[in-house]
Amino acid sequence: MRLYIQALSRSDLSIALPFMTLTPLFLLVTSPIIVGEYPTPLDVLGIIIIVVGSYSLNLKEKRNGYLAPFKGLLKQQGSKLMLTAAVINSIKSNIDKVGVQNSSPIFWAIVMNTFLATGMGVIMLYKSKIKLNQIPKNLVSIVPIGFFQAGVILCQMTALEMTFVSNIIAVKRMSVLISVILGCLIFKEPGIQERAVGAAIMVLGVLLISLSGH
């Protein structure tokens, strides 16, 4: 999480964020090693299609070209941090699977996030002590975000009991598509038409994964 935030602060969103969409691809390597999951060829194809669609949705600056994020790796620290975060996330997702298998979705979600919250709390107190007064002022926004995040984590941990890690994380990338749709409907953001192709690609990928039978 810290690498993710640092990446966003050091690089343009449209340059750094696409690297997080590569996590499912890394899972195709880490999942067989850590949890012994070998996706079917149909799963692999679906994951690749979702990654391609999600990657294209994140590229808001089309004039810079689809290779702009990879070019940014050579000169932007934020891009390197985000790529590192994607690799770490592919390992963490498999650890979550192991944790869920040896306990339960609720127990593992509580233990994992208590550990993360404690660690991040220590960092926050060390790095941002003078900004703690912002928390009471923004409780109305923070509390609902916390409840929604808890729901996301619980759903993900429950899903890990049912199918492959790589499939879960790939489908989770559909949140990018939902964010684009909500951005256009609520905030009147432009670009829905040019992103329709990317959205269709992602839906096709999810359909292929669902047909794989896992």
ZADO-1210 file (C-alpha; in nm, 4 decimals, padded with zeros to 6 digits):
<atoms>
<atom x="00.0000" y="00.0000" z="00.0000" code="MET" pos="1"/>
<atom x="00.2818" y="00.2402" z="00.0849" code="ARG" pos="2"/>
<atom x="00.4519" y="00.1789" z="-00.2496" code="LEU" pos="3"/>
<atom x="00.1183" y="00.2370" z="-00.4258" code="TYR" pos="4"/>
<atom x="00.0659" y="00.5738" z="-00.2565" code="ILE" pos="5"/>
<atom x="00.4260" y="00.6784" z="-00.3151" code="GLN" pos="6"/>
<atom x="00.3966" y="00.5859" z="-00.6823" code="ALA" pos="7"/>
<atom x="00.0879" y="00.8023" z="-00.7257" code="LEU" pos="8"/>
<atom x="00.2628" y="01.0953" z="-00.5591" code="SER" pos="9"/>
<atom x="00.5729" y="01.0700" z="-00.7806" code="ARG" pos="10"/>
<atom x="00.4217" y="01.0042" z="-01.1223" code="SER" pos="11"/>
<atom x="00.1243" y="01.0933" z="-01.3391" code="ASP" pos="12"/>
<atom x="-00.1795" y="00.8770" z="-01.2684" code="LEU" pos="13"/>
<atom x="-00.2127" y="00.7748" z="-01.6334" code="SER" pos="14"/>
<atom x="00.1517" y="00.6622" z="-01.6393" code="ILE" pos="15"/>
<atom x="00.1751" y="00.4764" z="-01.3070" code="ALA" pos="16"/>
<atom x="-00.1701" y="00.3194" z="-01.2594" code="LEU" pos="17"/>
<atom x="-00.1652" y="00.0865" z="-01.5647" code="PRO" pos="18"/>
<atom x="00.1116" y="-00.1163" z="-01.4017" code="PHE" pos="19"/>
<atom x="-00.1290" y="-00.2365" z="-01.1295" code="MET" pos="20"/>
<atom x="-00.3345" y="-00.4025" z="-01.4009" code="THR" pos="21"/>
<atom x="-00.0398" y="-00.6358" z="-01.4637" code="LEU" pos="22"/>
<atom x="-00.0879" y="-00.8106" z="-01.1267" code="THR" pos="23"/>
<atom x="-00.2968" y="-01.0980" z="-01.2734" code="PRO" pos="24"/>
<atom x="-00.0172" y="-01.1702" z="-01.5207" code="LEU" pos="25"/>
<atom x="00.2355" y="-01.1966" z="-01.2390" code="PHE" pos="26"/>
<atom x="-00.0079" y="-01.4298" z="-01.0612" code="LEU" pos="27"/>
<atom x="00.0220" y="-01.6726" z="-01.3509" code="LEU" pos="28"/>
<atom x="00.3823" y="-01.7196" z="-01.2311" code="VAL" pos="29"/>
<atom x="00.3496" y="-01.6828" z="-00.8518" code="THR" pos="30"/>
<atom x="00.0301" y="-01.8883" z="-00.8007" code="SER" pos="31"/>
<atom x="00.1733" y="-02.2174" z="-00.9343" code="PRO" pos="32"/>
<atom x="00.4812" y="-02.1691" z="-00.7162" code="ILE" pos="33"/>
<atom x="00.3090" y="-02.0658" z="-00.3915" code="ILE" pos="34"/>
<atom x="-00.0308" y="-02.2396" z="-00.3914" code="VAL" pos="35"/>
<atom x="00.0072" y="-02.4911" z="-00.6748" code="GLY" pos="36"/>
<atom x="-00.2712" y="-02.3454" z="-00.8901" code="GLU" pos="37"/>
<atom x="-00.2351" y="-02.4017" z="-01.2634" code="TYR" pos="38"/>
<atom x="-00.5001" y="-02.2131" z="-01.4628" code="PRO" pos="39"/>
<atom x="-00.6435" y="-02.3721" z="-01.7757" code="THR" pos="40"/>
<atom x="-00.5584" y="-02.2246" z="-02.1176" code="PRO" pos="41"/>
<atom x="-00.9053" y="-02.0628" z="-02.1192" code="LEU" pos="42"/>
<atom x="-00.8324" y="-01.9030" z="-01.7798" code="ASP" pos="43"/>
<atom x="-00.5000" y="-01.7691" z="-01.9062" code="VAL" pos="44"/>
<atom x="-00.6606" y="-01.6249" z="-02.2185" code="LEU" pos="45"/>
<atom x="-00.9360" y="-01.4611" z="-02.0139" code="GLY" pos="46"/>
<atom x="-00.6844" y="-01.3095" z="-01.7715" code="ILE" pos="47"/>
<atom x="-00.4720" y="-01.1693" z="-02.0530" code="ILE" pos="48"/>
<atom x="-00.7806" y="-01.0187" z="-02.2186" code="ILE" pos="49"/>
<atom x="-00.8924" y="-00.8551" z="-01.8936" code="ILE" pos="50"/>
<atom x="-00.5437" y="-00.7123" z="-01.8389" code="VAL" pos="51"/>
<atom x="-00.5388" y="-00.5677" z="-02.1919" code="VAL" pos="52"/>
<atom x="-00.8823" y="-00.4110" z="-02.1458" code="GLY" pos="53"/>
<atom x="-00.8035" y="-00.2761" z="-01.7983" code="SER" pos="54"/>
<atom x="-00.4687" y="-00.1415" z="-01.9178" code="TYR" pos="55"/>
<atom x="-00.6354" y="00.0504" z="-02.2012" code="SER" pos="56"/>
<atom x="-00.8987" y="00.1955" z="-01.9668" code="LEU" pos="57"/>
<atom x="-00.6289" y="00.3375" z="-01.7405" code="ASN" pos="58"/>
<atom x="-00.4520" y="00.5172" z="-02.0233" code="LEU" pos="59"/>
<atom x="-00.6234" y="00.8547" z="-02.0147" code="LYS" pos="60"/>
<atom x="-00.3560" y="01.0319" z="-02.2133" code="GLU" pos="61"/>
<atom x="-00.4034" y="00.8489" z="-02.5430" code="LYS" pos="62"/>
<atom x="-00.1927" y="01.1032" z="-02.7274" code="ARG" pos="63"/>
<atom x="00.1134" y="00.9722" z="-02.5446" code="ASN" pos="64"/>
<atom x="00.0557" y="00.6248" z="-02.6847" code="GLY" pos="65"/>
<atom x="-00.0072" y="00.2872" z="-02.5239" code="TYR" pos="66"/>
<atom x="00.3636" y="00.2385" z="-02.4528" code="LEU" pos="67"/>
<atom x="00.3908" y="00.5611" z="-02.2510" code="ALA" pos="68"/>
<atom x="00.3895" y="00.3821" z="-01.9106" code="PRO" pos="69"/>
<atom x="00.6722" y="00.1504" z="-02.0184" code="PHE" pos="70"/>
<atom x="00.8712" y="00.4457" z="-02.1458" code="LYS" pos="71"/>
<atom x="00.8083" y="00.6049" z="-01.8069" code="GLY" pos="72"/>
<atom x="00.9910" y="00.3139" z="-01.6418" code="LEU" pos="73"/>
<atom x="01.3154" y="00.4593" z="-01.7744" code="LEU" pos="74"/>
<atom x="01.2711" y="00.8033" z="-01.6207" code="LYS" pos="75"/>
<atom x="00.9931" y="00.8076" z="-01.3578" code="GLN" pos="76"/>
<atom x="01.0406" y="00.6686" z="-01.0083" code="GLN" pos="77"/>
<atom x="00.6645" y="00.6401" z="-00.9660" code="GLY" pos="78"/>
<atom x="00.6371" y="00.3879" z="-01.2488" code="SER" pos="79"/>
<atom x="00.9063" y="00.1680" z="-01.0950" code="LYS" pos="80"/>
<atom x="00.7363" y="00.1820" z="-00.7546" code="LEU" pos="81"/>
<atom x="00.3990" y="00.0862" z="-00.9030" code="MET" pos="82"/>
<atom x="00.5491" y="-00.2073" z="-01.0927" code="LEU" pos="83"/>
<atom x="00.7124" y="-00.3243" z="-00.7691" code="THR" pos="84"/>
<atom x="00.3783" y="-00.2879" z="-00.5908" code="ALA" pos="85"/>
<atom x="00.2121" y="-00.5038" z="-00.8585" code="ALA" pos="86"/>
<atom x="00.4692" y="-00.7813" z="-00.8110" code="VAL" pos="87"/>
<atom x="00.4333" y="-00.7692" z="-00.4313" code="ILE" pos="88"/>
<atom x="00.0546" y="-00.7747" z="-00.4641" code="ASN" pos="89"/>
<atom x="00.0763" y="-01.0922" z="-00.6732" code="SER" pos="90"/>
<atom x="00.2648" y="-01.2585" z="-00.3868" code="ILE" pos="91"/>
<atom x="00.0355" y="-01.1171" z="-00.1174" code="LYS" pos="92"/>
<atom x="-00.2767" y="-01.2461" z="-00.2925" code="SER" pos="93"/>
<atom x="-00.1392" y="-01.5998" z="-00.2780" code="ASN" pos="94"/>
<atom x="-00.0532" y="-01.5573" z="00.0898" code="ILE" pos="95"/>
<atom x="-00.4158" y="-01.4535" z="00.1432" code="ASP" pos="96"/>
<atom x="-00.5228" y="-01.7804" z="-00.0186" code="LYS" pos="97"/>
<atom x="-00.3029" y="-01.9799" z="00.2177" code="VAL" pos="98"/>
<atom x="-00.4353" y="-01.7822" z="00.5150" code="GLY" pos="99"/>
<atom x="-00.7986" y="-01.8372" z="00.4169" code="VAL" pos="100"/>
<atom x="-00.7439" y="-02.2092" z="00.3577" code="GLN" pos="101"/>
<atom x="-00.5924" y="-02.2503" z="00.7050" code="ASN" pos="102"/>
<atom x="-00.8471" y="-02.0390" z="00.8927" code="SER" pos="103"/>
<atom x="-01.1577" y="-01.8675" z="00.7505" code="SER" pos="104"/>
<atom x="-01.2300" y="-01.5610" z="00.5326" code="PRO" pos="105"/>
<atom x="-01.3491" y="-01.3499" z="00.8272" code="ILE" pos="106"/>
<atom x="-01.0671" y="-01.4502" z="01.0619" code="PHE" pos="107"/>
<atom x="-00.7953" y="-01.3953" z="00.8027" code="TRP" pos="108"/>
<atom x="-00.9439" y="-01.0614" z="00.6918" code="ALA" pos="109"/>
<atom x="-00.9493" y="-00.9360" z="01.0519" code="ILE" pos="110"/>
<atom x="-00.5972" y="-01.0589" z="01.1361" code="VAL" pos="111"/>
<atom x="-00.4413" y="-00.9323" z="00.8124" code="MET" pos="112"/>
<atom x="-00.5973" y="-00.5872" z="00.8272" code="ASN" pos="113"/>
<atom x="-00.5278" y="-00.5466" z="01.1987" code="THR" pos="114"/>
<atom x="-00.1616" y="-00.6155" z="01.1209" code="PHE" pos="115"/>
<atom x="-00.1626" y="-00.3704" z="00.8284" code="LEU" pos="116"/>
<atom x="-00.3487" y="-00.1016" z="01.0223" code="ALA" pos="117"/>
<atom x="-00.1034" y="-00.1297" z="01.3123" code="THR" pos="118"/>
<atom x="00.1986" y="-00.1055" z="01.0859" code="GLY" pos="119"/>
<atom x="00.0588" y="00.1833" z="00.8820" code="MET" pos="120"/>
<atom x="-00.0535" y="00.3552" z="01.2030" code="GLY" pos="121"/>
<atom x="00.3030" y="00.3549" z="01.3338" code="VAL" pos="122"/>
<atom x="00.4287" y="00.4967" z="01.0037" code="ILE" pos="123"/>
<atom x="00.1551" y="00.7613" z="01.0091" code="MET" pos="124"/>
<atom x="00.2442" y="00.8707" z="01.3619" code="LEU" pos="125"/>
<atom x="00.6109" y="00.8937" z="01.2632" code="TYR" pos="126"/>
<atom x="00.5668" y="01.0663" z="00.9283" code="LYS" pos="127"/>
<atom x="00.2463" y="01.2705" z="00.9594" code="SER" pos="128"/>
<atom x="00.1923" y="01.3450" z="01.3265" code="LYS" pos="129"/>
<atom x="00.1206" y="01.7144" z="01.2613" code="ILE" pos="130"/>
<atom x="-00.1594" y="01.6220" z="01.0163" code="LYS" pos="131"/>
<atom x="-00.3615" y="01.4012" z="01.2527" code="LEU" pos="132"/>
<atom x="-00.6076" y="01.6847" z="01.3090" code="ASN" pos="133"/>
<atom x="-00.7438" y="01.6124" z="00.9594" code="GLN" pos="134"/>
<atom x="-00.8973" y="01.2814" z="01.0738" code="ILE" pos="135"/>
<atom x="-01.1797" y="01.4243" z="01.2945" code="PRO" pos="136"/>
<atom x="-01.2614" y="01.6791" z="01.0250" code="LYS" pos="137"/>
<atom x="-01.3136" y="01.4074" z="00.7632" code="ASN" pos="138"/>
<atom x="-01.4803" y="01.1311" z="00.9662" code="LEU" pos="139"/>
<atom x="-01.8025" y="01.1634" z="00.7660" code="VAL" pos="140"/>
<atom x="-01.6082" y="01.0575" z="00.4550" code="SER" pos="141"/>
<atom x="-01.3616" y="00.8188" z="00.6185" code="ILE" pos="142"/>
<atom x="-01.6122" y="00.5937" z="00.7980" code="VAL" pos="143"/>
<atom x="-01.8176" y="00.4968" z="00.4884" code="PRO" pos="144"/>
<atom x="-01.4955" y="00.4346" z="00.2955" code="ILE" pos="145"/>
<atom x="-01.3832" y="00.2019" z="00.5737" code="GLY" pos="146"/>
<atom x="-01.7090" y="00.0044" z="00.5653" code="PHE" pos="147"/>
<atom x="-01.6960" y="-00.0319" z="00.1869" code="PHE" pos="148"/>
<atom x="-01.3309" y="-00.1421" z="00.2016" code="GLN" pos="149"/>
<atom x="-01.4175" y="-00.3992" z="00.4678" code="ALA" pos="150"/>
<atom x="-01.6879" y="-00.5353" z="00.2383" code="GLY" pos="151"/>
<atom x="-01.4430" y="-00.5561" z="-00.0517" code="VAL" pos="152"/>
<atom x="-01.1885" y="-00.7478" z="00.1560" code="ILE" pos="153"/>
<atom x="-01.4461" y="-00.9896" z="00.2966" code="LEU" pos="154"/>
<atom x="-01.5856" y="-01.0647" z="-00.0505" code="CYS" pos="155"/>
<atom x="-01.2340" y="-01.1210" z="-00.1868" code="GLN" pos="156"/>
<atom x="-01.1354" y="-01.3544" z="00.0956" code="MET" pos="157"/>
<atom x="-01.4574" y="-01.5527" z="00.0566" code="THR" pos="158"/>
<atom x="-01.4024" y="-01.5798" z="-00.3189" code="ALA" pos="159"/>
<atom x="-01.0495" y="-01.7145" z="-00.2627" code="LEU" pos="160"/>
<atom x="-01.2060" y="-02.0261" z="-00.1136" code="GLU" pos="161"/>
<atom x="-01.3963" y="-02.0912" z="-00.4352" code="MET" pos="162"/>
<atom x="-01.1562" y="-02.0516" z="-00.7271" code="THR" pos="163"/>
<atom x="-00.8050" y="-01.9645" z="-00.8461" code="PHE" pos="164"/>
<atom x="-00.6285" y="-01.6575" z="-00.7084" code="VAL" pos="165"/>
<atom x="-00.5414" y="-01.5332" z="-01.0576" code="SER" pos="166"/>
<atom x="-00.9066" y="-01.5479" z="-01.1646" code="ASN" pos="167"/>
<atom x="-01.0243" y="-01.3557" z="-00.8577" code="ILE" pos="168"/>
<atom x="-00.7736" y="-01.0739" z="-00.9014" code="ILE" pos="169"/>
<atom x="-00.8391" y="-01.0532" z="-01.2749" code="ALA" pos="170"/>
<atom x="-01.2146" y="-01.0168" z="-01.2213" code="VAL" pos="171"/>
<atom x="-01.1435" y="-00.7669" z="-00.9427" code="LYS" pos="172"/>
<atom x="-00.9888" y="-00.5456" z="-01.2084" code="ARG" pos="173"/>
<atom x="-01.3450" y="-00.4943" z="-01.3345" code="MET" pos="174"/>
<atom x="-01.3589" y="-00.2231" z="-01.0676" code="SER" pos="175"/>
<atom x="-01.1645" y="-00.0090" z="-01.3130" code="VAL" pos="176"/>
<atom x="-01.4516" y="-00.0404" z="-01.5604" code="LEU" pos="177"/>
<atom x="-01.7092" y="00.0436" z="-01.2933" code="ILE" pos="178"/>
<atom x="-01.5039" y="00.3471" z="-01.1889" code="SER" pos="179"/>
<atom x="-01.5002" y="00.4735" z="-01.5475" code="VAL" pos="180"/>
<atom x="-01.8768" y="00.4329" z="-01.5790" code="ILE" pos="181"/>
<atom x="-01.9472" y="00.6037" z="-01.2460" code="LEU" pos="182"/>
<atom x="-01.7034" y="00.8821" z="-01.3331" code="GLY" pos="183"/>
<atom x="-01.8954" y="00.9539" z="-01.6515" code="CYS" pos="184"/>
<atom x="-02.2389" y="00.9298" z="-01.4889" code="LEU" pos="185"/>
<atom x="-02.1712" y="01.1131" z="-01.1621" code="ILE" pos="186"/>
<atom x="-01.8819" y="01.3472" z="-01.2378" code="PHE" pos="187"/>
<atom x="-01.9574" y="01.3906" z="-01.6090" code="LYS" pos="188"/>
<atom x="-01.6046" y="01.2888" z="-01.7026" code="GLU" pos="189"/>
<atom x="-01.5427" y="01.2662" z="-02.0790" code="PRO" pos="190"/>
<atom x="-01.4076" y="00.9664" z="-02.2649" code="GLY" pos="191"/>
<atom x="-01.6762" y="00.7002" z="-02.2195" code="ILE" pos="192"/>
<atom x="-01.6981" y="00.6352" z="-02.5946" code="GLN" pos="193"/>
<atom x="-01.3236" y="00.5906" z="-02.6487" code="GLU" pos="194"/>
<atom x="-01.3096" y="00.3529" z="-02.3525" code="ARG" pos="195"/>
<atom x="-01.6023" y="00.1421" z="-02.4709" code="ALA" pos="196"/>
<atom x="-01.3668" y="-00.0894" z="-02.6597" code="VAL" pos="197"/>
<atom x="-01.1578" y="-00.1498" z="-02.3486" code="GLY" pos="198"/>
<atom x="-01.4762" y="-00.2186" z="-02.1504" code="ALA" pos="199"/>
<atom x="-01.5970" y="-00.4714" z="-02.4069" code="ALA" pos="200"/>
<atom x="-01.2583" y="-00.6457" z="-02.3993" code="ILE" pos="201"/>
<atom x="-01.2770" y="-00.6819" z="-02.0204" code="MET" pos="202"/>
<atom x="-01.6289" y="-00.8262" z="-02.0325" code="VAL" pos="203"/>
<atom x="-01.5110" y="-01.0809" z="-02.2895" code="LEU" pos="204"/>
<atom x="-01.2261" y="-01.1824" z="-02.0584" code="GLY" pos="205"/>
<atom x="-01.4633" y="-01.2359" z="-01.7654" code="VAL" pos="206"/>
<atom x="-01.6906" y="-01.4433" z="-01.9888" code="LEU" pos="207"/>
<atom x="-01.4000" y="-01.6702" z="-02.0870" code="LEU" pos="208"/>
<atom x="-01.3007" y="-01.7225" z="-01.7220" code="ILE" pos="209"/>
<atom x="-01.6598" y="-01.8080" z="-01.6306" code="SER" pos="210"/>
<atom x="-01.6688" y="-02.0672" z="-01.9094" code="LEU" pos="211"/>
<atom x="-01.3547" y="-02.2363" z="-01.7774" code="SER" pos="212"/>
<atom x="-01.5568" y="-02.3984" z="-01.5003" code="GLY" pos="213"/>
<atom x="-01.3521" y="-02.2806" z="-01.1978" code="HIS" pos="214"/>
</atoms>
